[in-house]
Amino acid sequence: MSDTADLVHRLLSARTWRAFDVDADGRVLAGDDTSGSVQLVELTPDGARRTLTALPGACSGRYLKGVSPRTVVVSHDSAGDERAQLSLLRPDEVTDPVAEEGLEPLVHDPAHIHSLAEVLDGGRVVYATNRRNGVDFDLVLRDVGGPAAGTETVLYDGGGMVGGAAVAPDGSGALMTRPGTPAMSSQVLLLAGAQVREITPADEPAIFSGLQWLPDSTAAIVTTDSGRDRTGLARLDPATGTVSYLVTDDAHDVTGRLSPDGTRLFVITDDDGASRLAIHDAATGAHRVDVITPGVGVGDFLTVPRWSADSLGLALTWTSPTIPADVVLVDAATGRTGTAATSVGDLEGLELVTPTSVGVPTPDGETVPCFVYGPASPTGSSVLIVHGGPEGQSVRSFSPIVQALTAQGHTVLVPNVRGSVGYGKRWYALDDVERRLDSVADLAAIHDYLPELGLDPARSALWGGSYGGYMVLAGVAFQPERWAAGVDIVGISSLVTFLENTSPYRRAHREREYGSLERNREFLERASPLNRISDVRAPLFVIHGANDPRVPLSEAEQVAAAVRDNGVEVELVVYGDEGHGLAQRANRLDAYPRAIDFLGRVLG
């Protein structure tokens, strides 16, 4: 194996951890991908570790509360199809990692999705499922380990998708979110018996997420940007719908988690893709203590931070450009942190790159935030990596792809083009529907900026997954004179065929963002790279999962065939055990080195 291939293999093989939950005795339910996909591992306060699962694909889990024996609810799918199934596992009975057939089925129907929404006291769970008709999601409360074990109550069956959900501690009702009318908006509903009441307007252009009831069930804590550009933490009155802000920052998005006893808020401030963490008073929003983070990185990117049952601390997943993903414990009283499981040992001795941040000007007066990862020995070539979403965000997390590309001498640019979250409501709304091509134009602005960074505009490539894959294809199709190559991973080649063929439960949800087949078809055709495929000159490397429920494999097949018919180089690599992305390390070790070698050859 060459030195370069060995480096790429080390980067892609680095272990990553996840913090999924904390139980009443301080045990952490973690995830570890040493096996090649994320499996459940229990970490105990004395430092012991026990691997709980050995499933064929990635899984996650939560502790069931208030039951004996101790029980974990496991969420898992089949070969990346995203049809989550729920099973039970009892950690104290595990001697060897449990295979799929060793799990106790809780809610199983392989044809449908069962998404775990919340775990409640008394051995109860809340999940969302589309089993009624394959399209609409119902919200279901199930008693798993309580006195009415096995019984289910449908909390909501009003149609559409279900976002978050939270059941009042006194059992008086539940709050849930569903998509609002504007793109990237959500609406809060109060569910009380057979009654469903709208707490916030469906047409308000605002995000509502992270619903958490106060212990006395009088109100809920919510992350929202209602009436403002940046998200903040607020108190939501379910009787009136009144939003009272507790923690805000006019320059940054703020989110957080309420402690179980209702006294503390764990506050996360998004500062240009890096997390600033603090503990605040839940009643007043007043700052109590800053949390000492392990450098510049993010603490809520891979998993949701979880409070301990005694409200004295939290477990979270911490990642940075130099830390693949660690389990970090936070002392809520002092702000001090400790690492319960670390990933950095696998990369010992490697010189990893951290980014600088620049603002790229655009012809229409906007500024695109962009991270620049500069190699130790630059060659003048560059690779622009575009995140998915489109309402996603590139953050200061670990990326083996970025590190591998910089090791080969490429400068890597990672922008948050218009439409990205993390920079306010105005910015994330700038690509809605017929403004879609404005975000594509941001790629051209970044290309124009390359000489300012000392880079060769003739030797620049695009790389992206999902919506980022669409941006790759749009760049090489609409700006063919600018880009030397493209790597498209599970990307959209036609907005029309994507909407026609995506899973039925996703179609209406995505039409809010991209436009309606009925009302906006002409624009969707115009914004589809497939319809400009004859202009593509850049060679392409295309990666897709055969079981992708979001962006069907046909999107990759049709663009590869069209490019090949035009006499342009294209390689299509399909993995039969993957869905929307590559979850299996074996497949990443196959695909990504080939894609990196492809760019090295094309960019010289």
C-alpha positions in Angstrom: 0.0 0.0 0.0 1.4 3.4 -0.9 2.0 6.1 1.7 -1.0 8.1 0.4 -3.3 5.1 0.3 -2.2 4.2 3.8 -3.0 7.7 5.1 -6.4 7.6 3.5 -7.1 4.2 5.0 -6.1 5.5 8.5 -8.3 8.5 8.2 -11.3 6.6 7.0 -10.7 3.8 9.6 -10.5 6.2 12.6 -13.0 5.1 15.3 -15.8 7.5 16.1 -18.1 7.5 19.2 -21.6 8.7 19.9 -23.3 9.6 23.1 -27.0 8.5 22.9 -28.2 8.5 26.5 -27.4 8.5 30.2 -29.1 6.4 32.8 -29.9 7.1 36.5 -26.7 5.5 37.7 -24.4 7.4 35.4 -24.0 4.8 32.7 -23.7 6.1 29.2 -25.3 4.4 26.2 -22.8 5.1 23.5 -22.2 4.2 19.9 -18.9 2.9 18.5 -18.1 2.2 14.9 -15.0 0.0 15.4 -16.9 -2.9 13.6 -17.5 -0.7 10.5 -20.9 0.6 11.5 -22.2 2.3 14.7 -23.1 -0.3 17.4 -24.3 0.2 20.9 -21.7 0.2 23.7 -22.4 0.8 27.4 -19.8 2.9 29.3 -19.9 2.7 33.1 -18.7 5.3 35.6 -15.7 3.0 36.6 -14.4 3.1 33.1 -15.6 -0.3 32.0 -17.1 -0.8 28.5 -19.4 -3.5 27.2 -20.4 -3.9 23.5 -24.1 -4.6 23.3 -24.9 -5.1 19.7 -23.5 -6.7 16.5 -26.1 -5.7 13.9 -25.5 -5.8 10.2 -26.0 -2.0 10.0 -25.8 1.1 12.1 -28.1 1.5 15.1 -28.9 3.9 17.9 -30.7 3.6 21.2 -32.2 5.1 24.4 -32.6 3.8 27.9 -36.2 2.9 28.9 -37.0 4.8 32.1 -38.4 3.4 35.3 -38.4 -0.3 34.4 -36.7 -3.4 35.8 -34.7 -5.1 34.4 -32.8 -2.3 32.7 -33.8 -2.1 29.1 -32.6 -0.3 26.0 -34.8 0.6 23.0 -32.8 0.0 19.9 -33.5 1.7 16.6 -32.2 -0.1 13.5 -33.0 -0.4 9.8 -32.0 -2.8 6.9 -29.2 -2.0 4.5 -29.7 1.8 4.8 -33.4 1.8 3.8 -34.2 4.2 6.7 -37.3 2.1 7.6 -36.5 2.2 11.3 -37.6 -0.7 13.5 -37.7 -0.7 17.3 -36.5 -3.5 19.4 -35.6 -4.2 23.1 -32.3 -5.3 24.6 -31.5 -5.8 28.3 -27.8 -4.8 29.0 -27.4 -6.8 32.2 -28.2 -10.0 30.3 -25.7 -9.4 27.5 -22.6 -11.5 27.6 -21.7 -11.3 23.9 -22.8 -8.6 21.5 -26.3 -9.3 20.4 -27.1 -10.0 16.7 -30.3 -8.8 15.1 -32.1 -12.1 15.7 -31.3 -11.8 19.4 -33.2 -8.5 19.9 -36.7 -8.6 21.2 -39.1 -7.0 18.7 -41.0 -4.0 20.0 -42.5 -2.4 16.9 -41.6 -4.2 13.7 -42.9 -3.9 10.1 -40.1 -3.9 7.6 -42.4 -2.1 5.0 -42.8 1.0 7.2 -40.9 3.5 9.4 -41.1 3.6 13.2 -39.1 6.6 14.3 -38.4 6.9 18.1 -39.5 10.4 19.2 -39.2 10.2 23.0 -38.7 8.0 26.0 -40.9 8.7 28.9 -41.0 7.8 32.6 -43.0 4.7 33.5 -41.6 2.5 30.7 -43.3 4.4 27.9 -42.1 5.5 24.4 -43.4 7.8 21.7 -42.8 7.0 18.1 -43.9 8.2 14.7 -44.9 5.7 12.0 -46.3 5.7 8.5 -47.7 2.2 8.7 -51.3 3.4 8.2 -50.9 4.2 4.5 -47.1 4.5 3.8 -47.3 8.2 3.4 -48.8 10.0 6.5 -47.1 9.7 9.9 -49.1 9.0 13.0 -47.7 9.7 16.5 -48.1 6.8 18.9 -47.6 6.4 22.6 -46.8 2.8 23.6 -46.5 1.3 27.1 -43.5 -1.0 27.0 -42.7 -1.8 30.6 -45.4 -0.3 32.7 -48.7 -1.7 34.0 -50.4 -1.5 30.6 -47.4 -3.1 28.7 -48.2 -3.6 25.0 -51.0 -1.1 24.8 -50.8 1.8 22.3 -52.6 5.2 22.1 -52.6 7.2 18.9 -51.9 10.8 19.8 -52.1 12.2 16.3 -53.2 10.9 12.9 -53.9 14.2 11.1 -51.7 13.4 8.1 -48.3 14.7 6.8 -44.9 14.4 8.6 -44.3 14.6 12.3 -41.3 16.5 13.6 -40.6 16.5 17.3 -43.0 15.4 20.1 -43.1 15.9 23.9 -45.7 14.4 26.3 -46.6 16.6 29.4 -45.4 15.0 32.6 -48.9 15.2 34.2 -50.3 13.4 31.2 -52.6 16.3 30.3 -51.5 16.4 26.6 -48.7 16.4 24.2 -47.0 18.9 22.0 -45.7 18.1 18.5 -44.3 19.9 15.5 -45.2 19.4 11.9 -44.0 21.2 8.7 -45.5 24.6 8.3 -46.5 26.2 4.9 -43.3 28.2 4.2 -40.1 26.3 3.5 -38.1 25.5 6.6 -40.9 26.4 8.9 -42.7 24.3 11.5 -46.0 24.5 13.4 -46.7 23.5 17.0 -49.8 21.5 17.8 -51.3 20.7 21.2 -52.7 17.2 21.4 -55.2 16.6 24.2 -57.3 13.5 23.9 -59.2 13.6 20.6 -58.6 17.4 20.3 -55.8 18.9 18.2 -55.2 22.6 18.6 -52.9 24.8 16.6 -50.6 26.6 19.1 -48.6 28.5 16.4 -49.8 29.6 12.9 -49.1 27.2 10.0 -48.1 30.2 7.7 -45.5 31.7 10.1 -42.0 31.6 8.6 -40.4 30.3 11.8 -38.7 27.2 13.1 -40.0 25.5 16.3 -37.9 22.5 17.5 -36.6 20.8 20.6 -39.9 20.8 22.5 -39.4 20.0 26.2 -42.1 20.4 28.9 -41.3 22.0 32.2 -41.8 19.5 35.1 -45.0 21.1 36.2 -46.5 20.9 32.7 -47.4 24.6 32.6 -45.2 25.4 29.6 -42.5 24.1 27.3 -39.0 25.2 26.3 -38.5 25.5 22.6 -35.9 26.5 20.1 -37.4 29.0 17.7 -36.7 32.1 15.5 -40.3 33.3 15.7 -40.2 37.1 15.3 -36.4 37.2 14.8 -33.6 36.3 12.4 -31.7 34.0 14.8 -32.9 31.1 16.8 -33.1 31.4 20.6 -34.4 29.5 23.6 -37.9 30.4 24.6 -40.7 29.5 26.9 -43.9 28.5 25.0 -47.2 28.9 26.7 -49.5 26.1 25.3 -52.6 27.9 26.4 -51.9 31.1 24.5 -49.1 30.3 22.1 -47.1 33.1 23.6 -43.3 32.9 23.0 -41.1 34.4 25.7 -37.4 34.4 25.0 -35.0 33.3 27.7 -31.6 33.1 25.9 -30.9 34.9 22.6 -27.9 36.2 20.6 -28.6 38.7 17.8 -25.5 37.5 15.9 -25.8 33.8 16.4 -28.2 30.9 16.5 -28.9 29.5 20.0 -30.4 26.2 20.9 -30.3 24.0 24.0 -31.7 21.3 26.4 -33.7 21.6 29.6 -32.6 19.6 32.6 -35.0 17.0 33.9 -35.6 19.0 37.1 -36.4 22.1 35.1 -33.8 24.3 36.7 -31.0 24.5 34.2 -30.6 25.1 30.4 -27.7 23.6 28.5 -27.2 26.3 25.9 -25.4 25.9 22.6 -24.4 28.9 20.6 -23.5 28.4 16.9 -20.5 30.6 16.2 -19.6 30.2 12.6 -19.9 26.4 12.7 -18.4 26.1 16.2 -20.2 25.4 19.5 -20.0 27.7 22.5 -21.5 25.9 25.5 -22.9 27.3 28.7 -25.3 26.5 31.6 -28.1 29.0 32.1 -30.9 29.3 34.6 -34.1 27.9 33.2 -36.5 30.3 34.9 -34.7 33.5 34.0 -32.3 32.6 31.2 -29.5 34.1 33.3 -26.0 32.8 32.5 -24.5 30.5 35.2 -21.3 29.1 33.9 -19.4 28.5 30.7 -18.6 25.0 29.7 -14.9 24.3 29.0 -14.9 22.6 25.6 -12.0 20.4 24.2 -11.0 23.1 21.7 -12.9 24.5 18.7 -15.5 22.0 17.5 -19.2 21.1 17.8 -21.2 19.4 20.5 -24.6 18.9 18.9 -23.8 17.9 15.4 -23.9 14.0 15.6 -26.3 13.4 18.5 -28.5 15.4 20.8 -26.8 16.2 24.2 -28.5 14.2 27.0 -28.9 15.3 30.7 -28.3 12.8 33.5 -31.5 11.9 35.5 -30.2 13.9 38.5 -29.7 17.1 36.4 -26.1 17.3 37.5 -24.4 16.8 34.2 -24.7 15.8 30.5 -23.2 13.4 28.0 -22.6 14.7 24.5 -20.7 13.9 21.3 -17.8 16.2 20.6 -16.1 16.4 17.2 -13.7 18.9 15.7 -11.4 19.1 12.7 -8.8 17.1 14.7 -11.2 14.9 16.8 -13.3 12.3 14.9 -15.9 12.0 17.6 -15.6 11.6 21.4 -18.1 11.0 24.3 -17.7 14.0 26.6 -19.2 14.4 30.0 -20.2 17.8 31.4 -20.4 18.9 35.0 -23.3 21.3 35.1 -22.2 23.0 38.3 -18.6 23.8 37.3 -18.6 23.6 33.5 -15.7 21.2 33.5 -15.6 18.4 31.0 -14.1 14.9 30.8 -13.7 12.4 28.0 -15.4 9.1 28.6 -14.4 7.6 25.2 -11.9 9.0 22.8 -11.2 8.6 19.1 -7.9 10.5 18.8 -5.6 7.6 19.4 -6.2 6.2 15.9 -4.8 9.4 14.4 -1.7 9.8 16.6 1.2 11.2 14.7 -0.8 12.7 11.9 -0.6 16.4 11.1 -4.3 17.3 10.8 -5.4 20.6 9.3 -7.7 23.1 10.9 -9.6 25.7 8.9 -9.5 29.5 8.6 -12.8 31.2 7.8 -13.3 33.7 5.0 -16.2 35.6 3.6 -16.6 35.3 -0.2 -18.2 38.3 -1.9 -20.9 37.6 -4.5 -21.9 39.9 -7.4 -25.3 40.7 -5.8 -23.8 41.9 -2.6 -24.0 38.9 -0.4 -21.1 37.2 1.5 -20.7 33.4 1.6 -19.2 32.0 4.8 -16.5 29.6 3.8 -13.9 27.4 5.6 -10.5 27.0 4.0 -8.4 24.0 4.8 -4.9 24.7 3.6 -2.4 21.9 3.0 1.1 21.9 4.3 2.4 21.6 0.7 -0.1 23.3 -1.6 -0.2 22.4 -5.2 -2.5 25.2 -6.4 -5.4 22.8 -6.9 -8.6 23.0 -4.9 -11.7 21.0 -4.1 -15.0 22.7 -3.1 -17.1 20.5 -0.8 -20.8 21.4 -0.6 -23.0 20.1 2.3 -26.4 18.5 1.9 -29.8 19.7 3.0 -30.3 22.1 1.4 -31.1 23.4 4.9 -27.9 21.9 6.3 -24.7 23.4 7.6 -21.0 22.8 7.2 -19.5 22.9 10.7 -16.1 22.6 12.3 -16.2 18.8 12.6 -13.9 16.0 11.6 -13.9 15.0 7.9 -11.5 12.2 6.8 -12.2 13.4 3.2 -11.0 16.9 3.9 -7.9 15.6 5.7 -7.1 13.1 2.9 -7.5 15.8 0.2 -5.3 18.3 2.0 -2.7 15.6 2.5 -2.6 15.3 -1.3 -1.9 19.0 -1.6 -5.4 20.2 -2.5 -6.8 23.2 -0.8 -10.3 22.4 0.4 -13.0 25.0 0.6 -16.2 24.2 2.6 -18.8 26.9 2.1 -22.2 27.6 3.6 -23.9 28.8 0.5 -27.2 30.7 0.7 -29.9 28.3 2.0 -27.6 27.0 4.7 -28.8 27.1 8.4 -26.6 28.5 11.1 -26.5 32.1 9.7 -30.0 33.3 10.3 -33.5 33.0 8.8 -32.8 35.5 6.0 -29.8 33.4 4.8 -31.5 30.1 4.9 -34.5 31.4 3.0 -32.4 32.8 0.1 -32.6 29.6 -2.0 -36.3 28.8 -1.7 -38.0 27.5 -4.8 -37.2 29.9 -7.7 -34.2 31.3 -5.9 -32.6 27.8 -6.2 -30.1 28.9 -8.8 -28.9 31.8 -6.7 -27.2 29.2 -4.4 -25.7 27.6 -7.5 -24.4 31.1 -8.5 -22.5 31.1 -5.1 -20.3 28.4 -6.5 -19.3 30.7 -9.3 -18.5 33.5 -6.8 -16.3 31.1 -4.9 -14.6 30.1 -8.1 -13.9 33.7 -8.9 -12.4 34.1 -5.5 -9.8 31.3 -5.9 -7.0 33.6 -7.2 -7.4 35.6 -4.0 -6.3 32.5 -2.1 -3.4 31.8 -4.5 -5.3 28.9 -6.2 -5.4 27.9 -9.9 -9.0 28.4 -11.2 -8.3 25.8 -14.0 -7.7 23.1 -11.4 -10.7 23.2 -9.1 -13.3 20.4 -8.6 -16.6 20.0 -6.8 -17.5 17.3 -4.2 -20.9 16.9 -2.5 -23.5 14.5 -1.2 -27.3 14.5 -1.4 -28.3 18.2 -2.1 -24.5 18.8 -2.3 -24.5 16.2 -5.1 -27.1 18.3 -6.9 -24.9 21.3 -6.4 -22.0 19.4 -8.0 -24.0 18.4 -11.0 -25.5 21.9 -11.3 -22.0 23.4 -11.1 -20.6 21.3 -13.9 -23.7 21.7 -16.0 -24.5 25.4 -15.5 -20.9 26.6 -15.1 -19.0 24.1 -17.4 -16.1 26.5 -18.1 -15.2 26.7 -14.4 -15.0 23.2 -12.9 -12.4 20.5 -13.8 -14.1 17.5 -12.2 -17.0 16.5 -9.9 -17.7 13.9 -7.3 -21.4 13.3 -6.9 -22.6 11.2 -3.9 -26.3 10.3 -3.8 -27.1 13.5 -5.6 -30.2 14.8 -7.5 -29.7 15.0 -11.2 -33.3 16.2 -12.0 -35.5 18.0 -9.5 -38.5 16.7 -11.5 -37.7 13.0 -11.6 -36.4 13.3 -8.0 -39.8 14.6 -6.8 -41.6 12.1 -8.9 -39.7 9.1 -7.6 -38.7 9.9 -4.1 -40.5 8.1 -1.3 -44.1 9.2 -1.2 -43.8 10.3 2.5 -41.1 12.8 1.5 -42.6 14.3 -1.7 -44.8 17.0 -0.2 -42.2 17.9 2.4 -39.5 18.5 -0.2 -41.8 20.4 -2.6 -42.0 23.1 0.0 -38.3 23.7 -0.5 -37.7 22.9 -4.1 -41.1 23.8 -5.6 -44.3 22.0 -6.6 -44.5 19.6 -9.6 -47.9 21.0 -10.3 -47.1 24.8 -9.9 -43.4 25.1 -10.5 -42.6 22.3 -13.1 -41.2 24.7 -15.7 -38.7 26.2 -13.2 -37.8 22.7 -11.8 -37.0 21.6 -15.4 -34.8 24.7 -15.8 -33.0 24.1 -12.6 -32.3 20.5 -13.3 -28.7 19.6 -14.3 -29.9 16.7 -16.4 -31.5 19.2 -18.8 -28.1 20.8 -19.4 -26.1 17.7 -19.5 -24.9 18.3 -23.0 -22.9 21.2 -21.6 -20.9 19.1 -19.1 -17.2 18.8 -19.9 -15.8 17.8 -16.6 -15.3 14.1 -15.8 -17.5 12.7 -13.0 -17.2 10.1 -10.3 -20.7 9.1 -9.1 -21.4 7.1 -5.9 -24.9 5.9 -4.8 -26.6 3.4 -2.5 -29.0 0.9 -4.1 -31.5 1.3 -1.3 -31.7 5.1 -1.1 -35.2 6.1 0.0 -34.6 9.8 -0.5 -32.7 10.2 -3.8 -33.5 7.1 -5.9 -30.7 5.3 -7.6 -32.3 6.3 -10.9 -31.0 9.8 -10.3 -27.4 8.5 -10.5 -28.0 6.1 -13.3 -29.7 8.6 -15.6 -26.9 11.3 -15.2 -24.1 8.7 -15.7 -25.7 7.4 -18.8 -26.3 10.9 -20.3 -22.7 12.0 -19.6 -21.3 8.8 -21.0 -23.4 9.2 -24.1 -21.9 12.6 -24.6 -18.4 11.1 -24.6 -17.4 12.5 -21.2 -15.6 10.4 -18.6 -17.9 9.1 -15.9 -17.6 6.3 -13.3 -20.7 5.1 -11.4 -20.2 3.0 -8.3 -23.3 1.5 -6.6 -23.4 -0.3 -3.3 -26.2 -2.9 -2.8 -26.1 -2.6 1.1 -26.3 1.2 1.3 -29.0 3.8 1.3 -28.6 7.6 1.4 -24.9 7.7 1.8 -22.2 5.2 2.9 -22.8 3.9 6.4 -20.5 0.9 6.1 -16.8 1.5 6.6 -15.9 -1.2 4.1 -17.8 0.7 1.4 -16.2 4.0 2.4 -12.8 2.4 2.2 -13.6 1.3 -1.3 -15.3 4.4 -2.7 -13.5 7.3 -1.2 -9.9 6.4 -2.0 -11.0 5.8 -5.6 -12.7 9.2 -5.7 -9.7 10.9 -4.2 -7.4 9.2 -6.7 -9.7 10.3 -9.5 -9.4 13.9 -8.4 -5.6 13.6 -8.0 -5.4 12.3 -11.6 -7.7 14.9 -13.1 -6.4 17.9 -11.2 -2.8 16.9 -11.9 
